[in-house]
């Protein structure tokens, strides 16, 4: 097994909030004790409802946000507390592809200038060499050299996202964080961009951290899947294990709610998740999911479960492996 490119141990990120001058300061618990590893050449998908902390985790991995606690390691080296100057030469190792390709590209710069900028910052290539390399990178993502003279507004959404991917590749990163990289694109273009990312992962051995709401997609492209709820990982398993059946009630309901191409007639879906997501300013005591869980017992509100090994995966549930999901689904399996 290869050494991790990125390793996170008990990562915490809290945001102080003050709603008025005379109100006590409160805390948004964006991340609370997140631990995971990302290895070269693998795709780790991170899923969960909006507001669960996925994008905050991505920003912390990039050190765009300073964590409140915990440890972030890049190739085994602790980068948790490095300042901007110390981080600058390390940023080439981890790049990001944002959700909106138009917002991530400076509209005043040509594609050639946008492509050459990371090469100027992180390499010793001359101006002419940077332009040649920019054309090579565009070719890798399926765009011709004529795109160097164009501007972002002259490109389609899919072409802009290809440019964003090419920019991320420019500094030969070890990992790329993809924060909802296809959600703003048409369905046909989504498939092209996903296939491109998978090809690049195979050819260059890049680790992908793939943040998405599309559960049907991540089950097929990911090697491992981490399910987040209110700033915590509640289940971490390989994709095959998730396809066979999640063990945490939240993971189970989340994946059961995903649309299926070929539903089985007469078989009801498992019970949906009830209620609203609690506020991260005042998360529930004990298990954070107990207020919406059909299996919750008295001790779930009193004691917070740890992330523990259950049947070849990690699950944050007191009763993981003991729950009767068939009963929950009204007798169906």
C-alpha positions as CSV (number, residue, x, y, z in Angstrom):
1,X,0.0,0.0,0.0
2,X,1.4,3.4,-1.0
3,X,2.0,6.1,1.5
4,X,-0.7,8.8,1.8
5,X,-0.4,12.0,-0.2
6,X,-2.7,13.7,2.2
7,X,-3.5,12.7,5.8
8,X,-5.9,14.4,8.2
9,X,-6.1,13.5,11.9
10,X,-8.8,14.8,14.1
11,X,-9.3,18.0,12.0
12,X,-11.4,20.7,13.6
13,X,-12.7,23.9,12.1
14,X,-14.9,26.3,14.1
15,X,-16.1,29.7,13.1
16,X,-17.0,32.3,15.8
17,X,-20.3,34.0,15.2
18,X,-21.6,37.2,16.9
19,X,-25.1,38.2,15.8
20,X,-25.3,41.4,17.9
21,X,-23.1,43.5,20.1
22,X,-24.8,42.3,23.3
23,X,-25.2,38.7,22.4
24,X,-22.7,36.0,23.5
25,X,-20.4,34.7,20.9
26,X,-21.4,31.4,19.4
27,X,-19.5,28.8,17.4
28,X,-20.2,27.2,14.1
29,X,-19.0,23.6,14.3
30,X,-18.0,23.2,10.6
31,X,-15.6,20.3,11.2
32,X,-15.3,18.2,14.4
33,X,-12.7,15.5,14.5
34,X,-12.4,14.5,10.8
35,X,-9.7,11.9,10.0
36,X,-8.9,10.4,6.6
37,X,-6.1,9.6,4.2
38,X,-5.8,10.0,0.4
39,X,-3.3,7.9,-1.5
40,X,-1.8,8.4,-4.9
41,X,-3.9,7.2,-7.8
42,X,-7.1,6.7,-5.8
43,X,-10.4,8.6,-5.9
44,X,-11.9,9.4,-2.5
45,X,-15.4,10.7,-2.7
46,X,-16.9,12.9,0.0
47,X,-20.7,13.1,0.1
48,X,-23.4,14.5,2.4
49,X,-26.2,17.1,2.6
50,X,-25.5,20.8,2.0
51,X,-23.8,22.3,5.0
52,X,-22.2,19.1,6.3
53,X,-18.7,20.5,6.0
54,X,-17.5,19.1,2.6
55,X,-16.2,22.4,1.1
56,X,-14.8,23.5,4.4
57,X,-12.8,20.3,4.5
58,X,-11.5,21.0,1.0
59,X,-10.4,24.5,1.9
60,X,-8.6,23.2,5.0
61,X,-6.8,20.5,2.9
62,X,-5.6,23.3,0.6
63,X,-4.7,25.4,3.7
64,X,-6.9,28.2,2.4
65,X,-8.5,28.0,5.8
66,X,-6.5,27.7,9.1
67,X,-7.8,24.7,11.1
68,X,-8.9,25.2,14.7
69,X,-7.3,21.9,15.7
70,X,-6.0,18.6,14.4
71,X,-3.2,17.8,12.0
72,X,-2.9,18.0,8.2
73,X,0.1,16.1,6.6
74,X,1.3,16.4,3.0
75,X,3.6,13.4,2.1
76,X,4.1,12.9,5.9
77,X,5.1,16.4,6.6
78,X,3.0,18.5,9.0
79,X,1.6,21.5,7.2
80,X,-1.0,22.5,9.7
81,X,0.6,25.6,11.0
82,X,2.7,26.7,8.1
83,X,2.4,30.4,7.2
84,X,1.8,31.7,3.6
85,X,5.4,31.9,2.7
86,X,6.2,28.4,3.8
87,X,3.1,27.0,2.0
88,X,3.8,28.7,-1.3
89,X,6.3,26.1,-2.7
90,X,4.0,23.3,-1.4
91,X,0.9,24.4,-3.1
92,X,1.9,22.8,-6.4
93,X,1.4,19.4,-4.8
94,X,-2.4,19.9,-4.2
95,X,-4.6,21.8,-6.7
96,X,-8.3,22.3,-6.9
97,X,-11.0,22.4,-9.6
98,X,-13.9,24.5,-8.5
99,X,-17.6,24.0,-9.1
100,X,-18.1,27.1,-11.4
101,X,-15.4,27.2,-14.1
102,X,-16.4,30.7,-15.2
103,X,-16.0,32.1,-11.6
104,X,-12.6,30.4,-11.2
105,X,-11.0,32.0,-14.4
106,X,-10.1,35.7,-14.6
107,X,-12.4,37.0,-17.4
108,X,-9.8,39.7,-18.3
109,X,-7.0,37.2,-19.1
110,X,-6.7,35.1,-22.2
111,X,-6.6,31.3,-21.8
112,X,-2.9,31.5,-22.7
113,X,-2.2,33.9,-19.9
114,X,-4.3,31.9,-17.4
115,X,-2.4,28.7,-18.3
116,X,1.0,30.4,-18.1
117,X,0.5,32.0,-14.7
118,X,1.0,28.8,-12.5
119,X,4.0,27.9,-14.7
120,X,5.4,31.4,-14.0
121,X,4.9,31.0,-10.3
122,X,6.1,27.4,-9.9
123,X,8.6,26.7,-12.6
124,X,11.7,28.3,-14.2
125,X,10.4,28.0,-17.8
126,X,10.9,31.0,-20.1
127,X,8.0,32.9,-21.6
128,X,8.2,30.9,-24.8
129,X,8.5,27.6,-23.0
130,X,5.5,28.4,-20.9
131,X,3.4,29.0,-24.0
132,X,4.5,25.7,-25.5
133,X,3.7,23.9,-22.3
134,X,0.3,25.6,-22.1
135,X,-0.6,24.3,-25.5
136,X,0.5,20.8,-24.5
137,X,-1.7,21.0,-21.4
138,X,-4.7,22.1,-23.4
139,X,-4.1,19.2,-25.8
140,X,-4.1,16.8,-22.8
141,X,-7.6,17.9,-21.9
142,X,-8.8,17.8,-25.5
143,X,-8.5,21.5,-26.6
144,X,-6.5,22.8,-29.5
145,X,-3.8,25.5,-29.4
146,X,-6.1,28.0,-30.9
147,X,-7.8,28.3,-27.5
148,X,-4.7,30.1,-26.2
149,X,-5.9,33.4,-27.8
150,X,-9.5,33.1,-26.5
151,X,-11.1,34.5,-23.4
152,X,-13.3,32.6,-20.9
153,X,-16.5,34.2,-22.1
154,X,-15.8,32.8,-25.6
155,X,-15.8,29.2,-24.3
156,X,-18.7,26.8,-23.3
157,X,-19.1,25.6,-19.8
158,X,-17.4,22.3,-20.6
159,X,-14.5,24.0,-22.3
160,X,-14.0,26.3,-19.4
161,X,-13.9,23.4,-17.0
162,X,-11.3,21.6,-19.2
163,X,-9.2,24.8,-19.0
164,X,-9.5,24.7,-15.2
165,X,-8.4,21.1,-15.2
166,X,-5.5,21.9,-17.4
167,X,-4.4,24.7,-15.1
168,X,-4.6,22.3,-12.1
169,X,-2.3,19.9,-14.1
170,X,0.2,22.6,-15.0
171,X,2.3,22.2,-11.9
172,X,2.1,18.4,-11.9
173,X,0.2,18.0,-8.6
174,X,0.0,14.8,-6.6
175,X,-3.6,15.4,-5.7
176,X,-6.5,17.4,-7.1
177,X,-9.5,18.4,-5.1
178,X,-12.7,18.4,-7.2
179,X,-15.4,20.5,-5.5
180,X,-18.6,19.7,-7.4
181,X,-16.7,19.9,-10.7
182,X,-19.6,19.0,-13.0
183,X,-22.7,20.1,-11.2
184,X,-22.9,23.4,-13.2
185,X,-22.6,21.6,-16.6
186,X,-25.1,19.9,-18.9
187,X,-25.5,16.2,-18.4
188,X,-23.7,15.2,-21.7
189,X,-20.8,17.5,-20.8
190,X,-20.7,16.1,-17.3
191,X,-19.9,12.6,-18.6
192,X,-17.1,14.0,-20.8
193,X,-15.4,15.9,-17.9
194,X,-15.8,12.9,-15.6
195,X,-14.2,10.6,-18.1
196,X,-11.4,13.1,-18.6
197,X,-10.7,13.2,-14.8
198,X,-10.7,9.4,-14.6
199,X,-8.3,9.2,-17.6
200,X,-5.9,11.7,-16.0
201,X,-6.0,9.9,-12.7
202,X,-4.9,6.7,-14.5
203,X,-2.3,8.3,-16.7
204,X,-0.6,10.5,-14.1
205,X,-1.4,8.6,-10.9
206,X,-3.0,11.7,-9.4
207,X,-5.1,11.3,-6.2
208,X,-8.6,12.8,-6.6
209,X,-10.7,14.1,-3.7
210,X,-14.1,14.2,-5.3
211,X,-16.8,16.2,-3.5
212,X,-20.3,15.6,-4.9
213,X,-24.0,15.4,-4.3
214,X,-24.4,12.9,-7.1
215,X,-24.4,9.6,-5.2
216,X,-25.1,7.5,-8.2
217,X,-22.0,8.9,-9.8
218,X,-19.6,8.5,-6.9
219,X,-20.6,4.9,-6.4
220,X,-19.1,4.2,-9.8
221,X,-16.1,6.4,-10.0
222,X,-14.8,6.3,-6.4
223,X,-12.4,3.8,-4.8
224,X,-13.6,4.9,-1.3
225,X,-16.5,7.0,-0.1
226,X,-16.7,9.2,3.0
227,X,-20.1,10.2,4.2
228,X,-20.3,13.4,6.2
229,X,-23.0,14.7,8.6
230,X,-22.8,17.9,10.6
231,X,-19.0,18.2,10.4
232,X,-18.2,14.5,11.1
233,X,-17.5,11.5,9.0
234,X,-20.2,9.0,9.9
235,X,-19.1,6.2,7.5
236,X,-16.0,5.5,5.4
237,X,-15.9,2.5,3.2
238,X,-14.8,1.3,-0.2
239,X,-17.2,1.9,-3.1
240,X,-18.1,-1.8,-3.4
241,X,-19.1,-1.9,0.2
242,X,-21.3,1.1,-0.2
243,X,-23.0,-0.4,-3.2
244,X,-23.7,-3.6,-1.3
245,X,-25.2,-1.6,1.6
246,X,-24.2,1.1,4.0
247,X,-24.1,0.4,7.7
248,X,-24.9,3.8,9.2
249,X,-28.6,4.8,9.1
250,X,-27.8,8.2,7.6
251,X,-25.6,6.7,4.8
252,X,-28.3,4.1,4.2
253,X,-31.0,6.6,3.8
254,X,-28.8,9.0,1.7
255,X,-27.9,6.3,-0.9
256,X,-31.5,4.8,-0.9
257,X,-32.8,8.3,-1.9
258,X,-30.5,8.5,-4.9
259,X,-32.3,8.0,-8.2
260,X,-31.8,4.6,-9.8
261,X,-31.8,3.9,-13.6
262,X,-33.7,0.6,-13.2
263,X,-36.0,0.6,-10.1
264,X,-37.6,-2.6,-9.1
265,X,-41.4,-2.5,-9.5
266,X,-43.3,-3.1,-6.3
267,X,-40.3,-2.6,-4.0
268,X,-40.6,0.4,-1.8
269,X,-37.7,2.7,-1.0
270,X,-36.2,2.7,2.4
271,X,-37.6,5.3,4.8
272,X,-36.4,8.8,3.9
273,X,-34.6,11.0,6.3
274,X,-37.1,13.0,8.4
275,X,-36.8,16.5,9.8
276,X,-34.4,19.3,9.1
277,X,-30.6,19.3,9.5
278,X,-29.8,20.7,13.0
279,X,-27.9,23.9,13.2
280,X,-24.1,23.5,13.3
281,X,-24.1,26.3,15.9
282,X,-26.0,24.1,18.3
283,X,-25.5,20.4,17.2
284,X,-27.4,17.7,19.1
285,X,-25.8,16.0,22.1
286,X,-24.5,12.5,21.7
287,X,-24.9,11.1,18.2
288,X,-25.5,14.1,16.0
289,X,-27.9,12.1,13.8
290,X,-30.1,10.8,16.6
291,X,-32.8,13.6,16.2
292,X,-33.5,12.2,12.7
293,X,-32.7,8.5,13.1
294,X,-35.4,5.9,13.0
295,X,-33.2,3.6,15.2
296,X,-32.2,6.0,17.9
297,X,-32.3,4.8,21.5
298,X,-31.9,6.7,24.8
299,X,-28.1,6.4,24.9
300,X,-27.8,7.8,21.4
301,X,-28.7,11.2,22.8
302,X,-26.3,10.9,25.8
303,X,-23.1,9.4,24.4
304,X,-21.3,10.5,21.2
305,X,-20.2,7.4,19.2
306,X,-16.7,7.1,17.9
307,X,-15.7,6.1,14.4
308,X,-15.1,2.4,14.7
309,X,-14.3,-0.6,12.5
310,X,-17.5,-2.5,11.5
311,X,-17.4,-5.3,8.9
312,X,-14.5,-3.9,6.9
313,X,-15.4,-0.2,7.1
314,X,-15.5,2.7,9.7
315,X,-18.9,3.7,11.1
316,X,-19.9,6.3,13.7
317,X,-22.8,4.5,15.2
318,X,-23.4,2.7,18.5
319,X,-25.4,-0.1,16.8
320,X,-23.7,-0.4,13.4
321,X,-23.9,-4.0,12.2
322,X,-27.0,-4.7,14.5
323,X,-29.7,-2.7,12.7
324,X,-32.6,-4.3,10.8
325,X,-32.8,-2.2,7.7
326,X,-35.3,-4.5,6.2
327,X,-37.8,-3.6,8.9
328,X,-37.1,0.1,8.3
329,X,-37.9,-0.4,4.6
330,X,-41.3,-1.9,5.5
331,X,-40.2,-5.5,4.9
332,X,-38.4,-4.9,1.6
333,X,-34.6,-5.4,1.2
